[in-house]
Amino acid sequence: MASPTVPAKGEAEHELPQSLIDRLASHVASGGAETVTIPSPFTGEPLATVPVSGPDDVQAAYERARKAQRAWAALPVSERVKPFLRLADALVDRREEILDVIQLETGKARRHAMEEFLDVALCSLYYARRAGKLLKPHRRQGMMPGLTRVQELRHPKGVVALISPWNYPFALGASDIAPALMAGNAVIHKPDTQTCLSSLWVLDLLVALGLPRDIWQIVVGDPGEIGDPLIDNADYVSFTGSTRGGKAIAERVAPRLVSYSLELGGKNPMIVMADADVERTARGAVRACFTNAGQLCISIERMYVHEDVYDRFVPRLVELVKGMRLGTGLDFEAEMGSLTYQRQLDAVTRHVDQAVKEGATVLAGGKARPDIGPLFYEPTLLADVNGDMDLCASETFGPVVAIYKYRDEDEVVARANDTAYGLNASVWTKNPARGRRLAARIQAGTVNINDGYGAAYASYDSPMGGMKQSGVGRRHGAEGMLKFTEVQTVASQHIMDLEPPGSIGYDKFADFMATGIKLMKKLRIK
């Protein structure tokens, strides 16, 4: 049975006003000599034409950014956060417009575009409320209590190069840029060309809300043309994308000893324990696996189901997946949208076809749906996947999930950890305490209990990132802002120097200091 479809309302629905496109295009840091046309994943037809940036444009953007950053960093934090405090209300007021932009440039369902909207609004507000506390000078304990006074200061890195991906262009651009800017940096941002409109949209909005024009600049172009000058001029690099791309960036910045953060790929496991609520877990699995057509770095691609519940859970999940509504409408009816790129459709097709040829069983889906749109692929469940298939260990990044049966916790932990990746995981159980104990054994930067990814990702007070080859550093939490700063310790010595006073010899001074260690321990000063 093919997945049902939701009809679109007409071709005009898949167009953006030319006045909006022209306004957004004016924010690209480019001389304007070359342009690129962005197609709509829903239809394959042209959506917008924007200028392309060249190496000279990147260099000029850095020159403007460095000048603007000095003035920006000199402002009190209370002033730097004001545009972002205004942003939450402005986003709500213009919600429909940005949801249209996100959908049309990515092809995702509106309910998944809404997740991006919420992320930018809530994450930027989180940092706007806390930037003052995070960035203010902090007193630290000195070497000699009362005599050594220590302050920890935070300075901006300078100009940050931020490279954001195409799958969540609004969220993974603006949500990382907000703390970088509030920390006093300027940002040169390279979004993916296909999905640059949503980044240009929020930049346009923030400028209207009081953000200095040159403090965040967007360059658009081929990484082969502008990637090197973008990286080579940066004081810090923030990248979200493939593990291969992250390794290339790390190699590029290593000679200059420039620091970086990388959120990379994942082959994320979901564990269904024997006591899991079948209905709740099956419905949660649909969201965990097929949000944004599986084009989500924290999406579930491997599912391990306990043998005691397998025969009840899997048929219910298959039923739900076969009933998912696919569509191109700019409303909330479709449960899954399109893939974004032809290369993703090709990769998904290749993984599924190879697995089926080598013995995998299709439980649901398993084919492209050009009748809906050029890049649609049905949500797909496969059983009997083994280690000889590319689908088993390689990231698919599409609406495809392999289901396995397991017997005990030691087995499933070993299988969940048997990967080069370690980004996200999901555990389902009626006993959250037991779930937390299992979660602590999984090698992943985030583990969600009775949810697929949102519980951990959207808890902005806690860090999010990957272990192993899934990344370096974290977004969210204090680290999500402080990584964009240089920490400085300023210590002043008072009354007594760190050497024997007067005529006291070093032997007596050494005895005095040694006795002091015991005393400070006893008094719990140290």
Helices and strands as residue ranges (DSSP letters): E 5-6, G 11-14, H 18-25, E 35-39, E 46-51, H 55-74, H 77-80, H 82-93, H 95-106, H 110-135, E 138-140, E 148-156, E 159-163, H 171-182, E 186-190, G 193-195, H 197-208, E 216-218, H 223-232, E 236-240, H 243-253, G 254-256, E 260-263, E 268-272, H 278-290, G 291-294, E 300-306, H 307-322, E 326-327, H 342-357, E 361-364, E 380-383, H 390-393, E 400-406, H 409-417, E 424-428, H 432-439, E 446-449, H 454-457, G 468-470, E 471-472, H 477-482, E 485-493, H 506-522
